[in-house]
Amino acid sequence: MVPAPPTDDRSDTPFLVFVYGTLKRGEANHHWLSEAAFAGRSGLAGAVLHDLGPFPMAIAGDGVVWGEVYAVDHSTLERLDRLEGVPRLYQRQPRPLTDGRTAWVYFGRPHQVRHVPALEAGIWPAPGQE
């Protein structure tokens, strides 16, 4: 198991990151993970996924979000933070996954999705919208 690191860890130890949107395989931003090791699929309990059009946003809630897990180095994690607009647009938080691992996850805030319905299946793009 690869743990989520403390924010100031600059070692070469790989960190797990859980992705649920444009960073997944086959999506527009997956190239940002081109050097990362795929570590499988998993779920994130305690979250709800919203479709904002060009990208999704997960917020804390009572659902499950489904996605992919990657092992990344610190420099990749920093690049992902810039892509995800941390801390303005997303907050990066360590969260337990449904398979028992802990990974960094990019979370939005409820006010950012207040006018957007949740994706009940917890998958983006929603089935049938690929």
N, CA, C and O of each residue as an XYZ file, in Angstrom:
520
protein
N       0.849     -1.180      0.000
C       0.000      0.000      0.000
C       0.887      1.233      0.000
O       1.874      1.290      0.733
N       0.541      2.221     -0.817
C       1.260      3.484     -0.879
C       0.398      4.532     -0.197
O      -0.693      4.832     -0.682
N       0.859      5.102      0.924
C       0.027      6.061      1.652
C       0.011      7.431      1.000
O       0.910      7.782      0.236
N      -1.010      8.188      1.309
C      -1.029      9.588      0.910
C       0.006     10.304      1.762
O       0.094     10.045      2.962
N       0.786     11.194      1.174
C       1.864     11.843      1.904
C       1.404     13.062      2.675
O       0.334     13.609      2.408
N       2.213     13.486      3.634
C       1.953     14.807      4.192
C       2.216     15.830      3.101
O       2.965     15.555      2.164
N       1.619     16.991      3.206
C       1.709     18.004      2.165
C       3.136     18.430      1.861
O       3.437     18.777      0.719
N       4.018     18.414      2.842
C       5.371     18.925      2.634
C       6.389     17.836      2.289
O       7.588     18.115      2.282
N       5.955     16.613      2.005
C       6.874     15.518      1.694
C       7.449     15.712      0.291
O       6.697     15.776     -0.682
N       8.774     15.806      0.180
C       9.433     16.020     -1.108
C      10.253     14.810     -1.538
O      11.113     14.928     -2.410
N      10.001     13.658     -0.942
C      10.776     12.463     -1.268
C      10.369     11.907     -2.628
O       9.419     12.375     -3.255
N      11.111     10.902     -3.061
C      10.801     10.240     -4.323
C       9.800      9.104     -4.147
O       9.506      8.390     -5.105
N       9.276      8.928     -2.945
C       8.292      7.890     -2.669
C       7.033      8.172     -3.488
O       6.545      9.303     -3.495
N       6.501      7.162     -4.177
C       5.275      7.416     -4.948
C       4.072      7.639     -4.023
O       3.981      7.057     -2.942
N       3.169      8.485     -4.474
C       1.950      8.790     -3.744
C       0.763      8.317     -4.570
O       0.805      8.355     -5.799
N      -0.284      7.876     -3.906
C      -1.492      7.498     -4.633
C      -2.392      8.703     -4.818
O      -2.574      9.511     -3.907
N      -2.950      8.807     -6.010
C      -3.940      9.831     -6.303
C      -5.133      9.144     -6.970
O      -4.969      8.328     -7.876
N      -6.329      9.490     -6.506
C      -7.580      8.950     -7.043
C      -8.149      9.975     -8.007
O      -8.350     11.131     -7.637
N      -8.413      9.557     -9.253
C      -8.960     10.468    -10.261
C     -10.312      9.956    -10.740
O     -10.526      8.749    -10.858
N     -11.221     10.886    -11.013
C     -12.586     10.501    -11.370
C     -13.126     11.258    -12.583
O     -14.304     11.133    -12.920
N     -12.275     12.039    -13.236
C     -12.769     12.852    -14.353
C     -11.828     12.888    -15.532
O     -11.507     11.845    -16.101
N     -11.381     14.068    -15.907
C     -10.599     14.240    -17.127
C      -9.201     13.648    -17.054
O      -8.500     13.606    -18.065
N      -8.778     13.188    -15.872
C      -7.467     12.539    -15.744
C      -7.543     11.030    -15.980
O      -6.506     10.373    -16.076
N      -8.739     10.477    -16.074
C      -8.875      9.033    -16.308
C      -8.409      8.661    -17.711
O      -8.342      9.502    -18.607
N      -8.091      7.385    -17.877
C      -7.692      6.884    -19.199
C      -8.770      7.208    -20.224
O      -9.963      7.047    -19.965
N      -8.326      7.671    -21.403
C      -9.245      7.996    -22.480
C      -9.833      9.394    -22.395
O     -10.573      9.801    -23.291
N      -9.524     10.137    -21.344
C     -10.074     11.486    -21.188
C      -9.015     12.536    -21.547
O      -7.833     12.222    -21.685
N      -9.459     13.770    -21.692
C      -8.637     14.855    -22.244
C      -7.343     15.141    -21.491
O      -6.349     15.503    -22.121
N      -7.318     14.994    -20.189
C      -6.128     15.344    -19.410
C      -5.318     14.143    -18.935
O      -4.426     14.290    -18.099
N      -5.620     12.967    -19.456
C      -4.892     11.781    -19.002
C      -3.386     11.881    -19.269
O      -2.595     11.267    -18.553
N      -2.982     12.643    -20.284
C      -1.552     12.776    -20.589
C      -0.760     13.329    -19.403
O       0.452     13.126    -19.335
N      -1.409     14.018    -18.474
C      -0.733     14.516    -17.275
C      -0.238     13.354    -16.409
O       0.643     13.538    -15.569
N      -0.799     12.166    -16.610
C      -0.406     10.970    -15.850
C       0.381      9.985    -16.709
O       0.473      8.804    -16.370
N       0.944     10.454    -17.806
C       1.622      9.564    -18.747
C       2.789      8.796    -18.128
O       3.101      7.691    -18.573
N       3.428      9.354    -17.125
C       4.546      8.665    -16.480
C       4.149      8.021    -15.157
O       5.002      7.464    -14.465
N       2.887      8.086    -14.798
C       2.402      7.510    -13.542
C       2.028      6.039    -13.739
O       1.613      5.629    -14.823
N       2.182      5.272    -12.690
C       1.815      3.856    -12.727
C       0.329      3.707    -12.381
O      -0.129      4.193    -11.346
N      -0.409      3.035    -13.254
C      -1.815      2.732    -12.980
C      -1.858      1.759    -11.814
O      -1.179      0.732    -11.842
N      -2.644      2.065    -10.792
C      -2.718      1.227     -9.590
C      -4.106      0.636     -9.402
O      -4.446      0.195     -8.304
N      -4.919      0.620    -10.464
C      -6.222     -0.028    -10.406
C      -7.383      0.946    -10.303
O      -7.221      2.166    -10.304
N      -8.541      0.353    -10.215
C      -9.775      1.118    -10.053
C     -10.226      0.991     -8.611
O      -9.886      0.031     -7.920
N     -10.987      1.963     -8.170
C     -11.496      1.916     -6.811
C     -12.689      2.850     -6.693
O     -13.103      3.483     -7.664
N     -13.221      2.922     -5.507
C     -14.320      3.823     -5.210
C     -13.958      4.713     -4.036
O     -13.071      4.408     -3.239
N     -14.664      5.804     -3.961
C     -14.478      6.771     -2.890
C     -15.825      6.951     -2.206
O     -16.710      7.620     -2.738
N     -15.983      6.358     -1.030
C     -17.228      6.504     -0.282
C     -17.239      7.860      0.413
O     -16.186      8.438      0.683
N     -18.431      8.356      0.697
C     -18.550      9.643      1.373
C     -18.388     10.816      0.440
O     -17.967     11.895      0.856
N     -18.724     10.608     -0.838
C     -18.580     11.670     -1.832
C     -19.717     11.588     -2.844
O     -20.294     10.524     -3.070
N     -20.022     12.717     -3.440
C     -21.042     12.817     -4.483
C     -20.400     13.512     -5.674
O     -19.663     14.484     -5.512
N     -20.684     13.008     -6.871
C     -20.090     13.535     -8.092
C     -21.099     14.395     -8.847
O     -22.270     14.035     -8.972
N     -20.628     15.534     -9.348
C     -21.457     16.454    -10.128
C     -20.802     16.693    -11.482
O     -19.580     16.809    -11.572
N     -21.618     16.766    -12.538
C     -21.138     16.997    -13.896
C     -21.223     18.485    -14.210
O     -22.314     19.037    -14.355
N     -20.048     19.140    -14.314
C     -20.011     20.565    -14.601
C     -19.831     20.840    -16.094
O     -19.485     21.954    -16.486
N     -20.064     19.830    -16.921
C     -19.919     19.985    -18.373
C     -18.588     19.437    -18.829
O     -18.476     18.241    -19.097
N     -17.556     20.294    -18.925
C     -16.265     19.804    -19.400
C     -15.499     18.974    -18.377
O     -14.525     18.307    -18.728
N     -15.922     19.004    -17.126
C     -15.266     18.221    -16.073
C     -16.233     17.999    -14.916
O     -17.202     18.742    -14.761
N     -15.968     16.975    -14.103
C     -16.811     16.729    -12.941
C     -16.191     17.331    -11.678
O     -15.041     17.769    -11.682
N     -16.972     17.343    -10.607
C     -16.471     17.780     -9.312
C     -17.092     16.906     -8.235
O     -18.310     16.740     -8.181
N     -16.247     16.351     -7.381
C     -16.716     15.578     -6.237
C     -16.745     16.477     -5.010
O     -15.850     17.294     -4.795
N     -17.784     16.311     -4.218
C     -17.869     16.995     -2.937
C     -18.216     15.944     -1.887
O     -18.658     14.846     -2.226
N     -18.019     16.276     -0.633
C     -18.386     15.360      0.446
C     -19.886     15.117      0.409
O     -20.663     16.036      0.151
N     -20.292     13.880      0.665
C     -21.703     13.526      0.641
C     -21.892     12.071      0.993
O     -20.982     11.425      1.513
N     -23.072     11.552      0.710
C     -23.405     10.190      1.138
C     -23.380      9.165      0.011
O     -24.027      8.124      0.117
N     -22.657      9.433     -1.050
C     -22.584      8.500     -2.174
C     -21.218      7.865     -2.321
O     -20.378      7.934     -1.424
N     -21.013      7.240     -3.480
C     -19.722      6.651     -3.848
C     -19.354      7.164     -5.233
O     -20.177      7.157     -6.148
N     -18.119      7.605     -5.376
C     -17.581      8.051     -6.659
C     -16.622      6.968     -7.129
O     -15.829      6.453     -6.342
N     -16.692      6.619     -8.422
C     -15.846      5.568     -8.986
C     -14.780      6.176     -9.871
O     -15.047      7.105    -10.633
N     -13.566      5.647     -9.769
C     -12.483      6.201    -10.566
C     -11.275      5.292    -10.628
O     -11.373      4.082    -10.422
N     -10.132      5.896    -10.917
C      -8.874      5.182    -11.103
C      -7.840      5.706    -10.115
O      -7.911      6.846     -9.658
N      -6.882      4.847     -9.800
C      -5.828      5.194     -8.855
C      -4.485      5.121     -9.581
O      -4.226      4.189    -10.342
N      -3.644      6.114     -9.335
C      -2.310      6.173     -9.933
C      -1.279      6.441     -8.854
O      -1.548      7.145     -7.880
N      -0.086      5.867     -9.039
C       1.055      6.167     -8.182
C       1.861      7.250     -8.885
O       2.312      7.062    -10.015
N       2.038      8.376     -8.217
C       2.719      9.526     -8.820
C       3.855      9.986     -7.922
O       3.866      9.712     -6.722
N       4.814     10.691     -8.521
C       5.886     11.278     -7.723
C       5.467     12.684     -7.290
O       4.430     13.195     -7.712
N       6.295     13.299     -6.439
C       5.933     14.602     -5.888
C       5.790     15.670     -6.970
O       4.881     16.498     -6.898
N       6.667     15.666     -7.967
C       6.571     16.697     -9.008
C       5.282     16.542     -9.817
O       4.686     17.543    -10.215
N       4.844     15.313    -10.064
C       3.573     15.101    -10.764
C       2.415     15.595     -9.909
O       1.481     16.214    -10.418
N       2.477     15.321     -8.616
C       1.428     15.788     -7.711
C       1.351     17.317     -7.723
O       0.255     17.878     -7.722
N       2.479     17.980     -7.735
C       2.486     19.443     -7.808
C       1.889     19.934     -9.128
O       1.146     20.915     -9.144
N       2.211     19.258    -10.235
C       1.634     19.644    -11.529
C       0.120     19.438    -11.532
O      -0.623     20.261    -12.068
N      -0.333     18.335    -10.931
C      -1.770     18.081    -10.844
C      -2.457     19.163    -10.015
O      -3.565     19.591    -10.339
N      -1.793     19.604     -8.942
C      -2.360     20.692     -8.136
C      -2.575     21.944     -8.980
O      -3.597     22.616     -8.848
N      -1.619     22.254     -9.841
C      -1.777     23.435    -10.711
C      -2.920     23.223    -11.703
O      -3.734     24.121    -11.920
N      -2.977     22.029    -12.305
C      -4.059     21.726    -13.243
C      -5.420     21.861    -12.563
O      -6.353     22.424    -13.134
N      -5.526     21.346    -11.354
C      -6.804     21.323    -10.632
C      -7.119     22.634     -9.906
O      -8.167     22.752     -9.271
N      -6.232     23.604     -9.995
C      -6.506     24.902     -9.385
C      -6.526     24.882     -7.869
O      -7.334     25.574     -7.250
N      -5.644     24.096     -7.263
C      -5.560     24.019     -5.798
C      -4.877     25.287     -5.294
O      -3.836     25.654     -5.838
N      -5.398     25.960     -4.306
C      -6.580     25.646     -3.506
C      -7.849     26.392     -3.928
O      -8.882     26.271     -3.270
N      -7.783     27.153     -5.008
C      -8.928     27.969     -5.414
C     -10.120     27.139     -5.882
O     -11.226     27.309     -5.371
N      -9.909     26.243     -6.847
C     -11.006     25.470     -7.411
C     -11.236     24.164     -6.650
O     -12.365     23.839     -6.285
N     -10.167     23.432     -6.419
C     -10.247     22.158     -5.693
C      -9.356     22.200     -4.471
O      -8.400     22.972     -4.403
N      -9.689     21.345     -3.496
C      -8.860     21.102     -2.324
C      -8.355     19.667     -2.441
O      -9.149     18.756     -2.675
N      -7.053     19.452     -2.283
C      -6.514     18.085     -2.307
C      -6.511     17.555     -0.879
O      -5.932     18.159      0.024
N      -7.177     16.400     -0.691
C      -7.319     15.819      0.640
C      -7.003     14.333      0.612
O      -7.341     13.657     -0.360
N      -6.356     13.799      1.662
C      -6.180     12.350      1.742
C      -7.502     11.714      2.179
O      -8.117     12.153      3.151
N      -7.928     10.691      1.464
C      -9.198     10.026      1.777
C      -9.042      8.520      1.636
O      -8.303      8.046      0.774
N      -9.744      7.762      2.488
C      -9.734      6.306      2.334
C     -10.587      5.896      1.137
O     -11.648      6.468      0.887
N     -10.108      4.903      0.409
C     -10.848      4.358     -0.726
C     -11.598      3.113     -0.287
O     -11.330      2.572      0.786
N     -12.531      2.654     -1.105
C     -13.343      1.497     -0.743
C     -12.534      0.207     -0.669
O     -12.983     -0.768     -0.066
N     -11.340      0.187     -1.279
C     -10.506     -1.018     -1.231
C      -9.513     -0.999     -0.062
O      -8.663     -1.885      0.029
N      -9.604     -0.007      0.832
C      -8.748      0.050      2.006
C      -7.510      0.922      1.859
O      -6.858      1.237      2.854
N      -7.178      1.314      0.637
C      -6.030      2.202      0.447
C      -6.438      3.639      0.758
O      -7.625      3.961      0.824
N      -5.441      4.490      0.946
C      -5.668      5.923      1.120
C      -4.998      6.626     -0.045
O      -3.879      6.282     -0.426
N      -5.683      7.613     -0.613
C      -5.144      8.338     -1.762
C      -5.510      9.807     -1.654
O      -6.463     10.183     -0.971
N      -4.731     10.625     -2.343
C      -5.097     12.030     -2.486
C      -6.287     12.115     -3.425
O      -6.347     11.404     -4.429
N      -7.242     12.992     -3.096
C      -8.438     13.202     -3.902
C      -8.666     14.708     -4.026
O      -8.485     15.452     -3.061
N      -9.061     15.146     -5.208
C      -9.387     16.546     -5.432
C     -10.879     16.759     -5.205
O     -11.717     16.222     -5.929
N     -11.198     17.565     -4.170
C     -12.573     17.842     -3.769
C     -12.941     19.293     -4.035
O     -12.126     20.202     -3.872
N     -14.188     19.487     -4.449
C     -14.748     20.825     -4.551
C     -15.529     21.138     -3.295
O     -15.522     20.371     -2.332
N     -16.207     22.282     -3.317
C     -17.015     22.693     -2.179
C     -18.486     22.746     -2.593
O     -18.800     23.022     -3.750
N     -19.377     22.483     -1.652
C     -20.812     22.421     -1.997
C     -21.335     23.632     -2.760
O     -22.150     23.468     -3.667
N     -20.895     24.839     -2.423
C     -21.436     26.021     -3.116
C     -21.057     26.027     -4.601
O     -21.715     26.698     -5.397
N     -20.010     25.290     -4.986
C     -19.582     25.258     -6.385
C     -20.517     24.417     -7.263
O     -20.525     24.564     -8.485
N     -21.296     23.545     -6.640
C     -22.179     22.650     -7.410
C     -23.650     22.820     -7.019
O     -24.478     21.962     -7.325
N     -23.967     23.906     -6.355
C     -25.320     24.073     -5.814
C     -26.423     24.048     -6.867
O     -27.568     23.734     -6.541
N     -26.112     24.370     -8.118
C     -27.132     24.380     -9.177
C     -26.960     23.220    -10.162
O     -27.565     23.212    -11.234
N     -26.133     22.248     -9.791
C     -25.817     21.135    -10.692
C     -26.271     19.825    -10.040
O     -25.864     19.521     -8.919
N     -27.113     19.046    -10.737
C     -27.550     17.780    -10.140
C     -26.396     16.783    -10.025
O     -25.438     16.811    -10.797
N     -26.521     15.914     -9.045
C     -25.510     14.875     -8.825
C     -25.644     13.772     -9.874
O     -26.728     13.519    -10.399
N     -24.520     13.125    -10.165
C     -24.515     11.930    -11.013
C     -24.757     10.738    -10.090
O     -23.853     10.301     -9.377
N     -25.960     10.227    -10.109
C     -26.363      9.188     -9.157
C     -25.451      7.965     -9.177
O     -25.206      7.365     -8.130
N     -24.946      7.585    -10.348
C     -24.100      6.392    -10.453
C     -22.674      6.652     -9.959
O     -21.902      5.711     -9.776
N     -22.320      7.931     -9.742
C     -20.984      8.263     -9.270
C     -19.898      8.057    -10.311
O     -18.734      7.850     -9.968
N     -20.281      8.113    -11.593
C     -19.337      7.881    -12.692
C     -19.430      9.051    -13.666
O     -20.521      9.524    -13.984
N     -18.267      9.511    -14.134
C     -18.204     10.560    -15.158
C     -17.319     10.085    -16.278
O     -16.272      9.506    -15.991
N     -17.664     10.288    -17.554
C     -18.970     10.806    -17.953
C     -20.073      9.813    -17.604
O     -19.843      8.609    -17.486
N     -21.262     10.348    -17.446
C     -22.386      9.482    -17.095
C     -22.575      8.424    -18.187
O     -22.355      8.701    -19.366
N     -22.978      7.225    -17.799
C     -23.224      6.188    -18.808
C     -24.164      6.710    -19.906
O     -25.214      7.291    -19.629
N     -23.752      6.484    -21.153
C     -24.516      6.949    -22.297
C     -24.081      8.313    -22.793
O     -24.558      8.769    -23.832
N     -23.174      8.984    -22.063
C     -22.699     10.304    -22.474
C     -21.241     10.282    -22.890
O     -20.641     11.344    -23.054
N     -20.652      9.114    -23.065
C     -19.232      9.029    -23.412
C     -18.963      9.674    -24.729
O     -17.818      9.698    -25.183
